[in-house]
Amino acid sequence: MAVSNHEQVGRGLTLLNQGLYPYVKKEMQKVYGERWLTIAQSYMSDDSTIKPNSEDALRDDVFALLESIIEQWRQVFSKKLTYAERALVSELIETTNIWVHQSRFSTEDTYRAFDTMTRLLKAISAPEANLVEQYKQKILGILSSKLAEKVQNTEELAEIIKQQSFQNTTLLRRALTHRSYVHENPQEGEHNERLEFLGDALLTFLSGEYLYRRYPEKEEDELTRRRSALVDEKQLAKFATEVGLDSRMRLGRGATLEGGYQNPNLLSSAFEAVIAAYYIDNNYDIEAVRAVVEPLFNSVPERIVEIRSNVDPQNRFQEWVQRNITQTPPKYITVQVGGSSHAPEFVAKVFVGDKEYGEGKGRSKKDAKRAAAEDALTRINK
């Protein structure tokens, strides 16, 4: 009997479990000693915690192992893993959520899941990586024609990003130049933050228009959540990597040493700046930009957008406010409170009218706003 995509992903998650458990245990023990298990247990699901042997339960809870890496990132795992590998962990948490809820996986979703598992297992030198790679290659054979089409879409923008595709090569150079590079090389002139501002506005508009056309039956609140998921920092960073910006950004030494080429915040900002530069280079023609970003929007799996849109704390807090208080969206005030120019720290506060509902910190303005929304949800739930 043929094995369903859902069953195949389940097999992959089992292998991921086997590879992650000894790695997470070893790295957590280095920092916390025997306390590591108690800390890791706090990320386990309710179903897992009722098993007799808590360590065996953790060994079988891939979600808890992945959550341990995210929650203990700074204290434990950032010493050896990069931001790119942290992004793999976040993506696998989403995959696990989809699998647990018995959602169907397309063949492309299945391939993407196995590719992500393979890359993470290789990063931690887990022997299970070889077997997961074999599963991935089998799925690739089935998917080859579909993947070829997607690769062509991303290659089109990658080609455009090459300097010869821009009439004004200085414009592209500026879009790829981070503030940290200009700080160390003042003769370079302008960095990419103004372009980032314009690119953010363009992507917000184009993604909104794209979703409005694609989902004529959906209401405003659902479209707003989906738009946030389609152009959030994580997704834009993924687009940036797919079109080759991770190797073309111009960063200062400090930003480079801190993993800037894998930093989702820097990648997403560079992507926004390049989109703005392409818009200006084409005499402010919105159609030229739409032609290159819509294939990228199309490449994002439907279920990924749906799950992200439902779990984003800013969306959930805004929905609560509009149901219970006012139709006016919450207001976020964000300021930089520390850090350097290439690794800043921000604090955000969220207000409804004049009343403060939450506060949060983050390495980017987006992270700080997200943390403030989570704090607000925690307070209202109490």
Helices and strands as residue ranges (DSSP letters): H 5-32, G 33-35, H 36-41, H 46-49, H 54-59, H 62-71, G 77-79, H 83-100, H 107-123, H 128-161, G 163-165, H 169-175, H 179-184, G 186-188, H 193-214, H 220-230, H 233-242, G 245-247, H 253-257, G 260-262, H 264-281, H 286-299, H 302-311, H 313-324, E 331-339, E 344-352, E 355-362, H 365-381
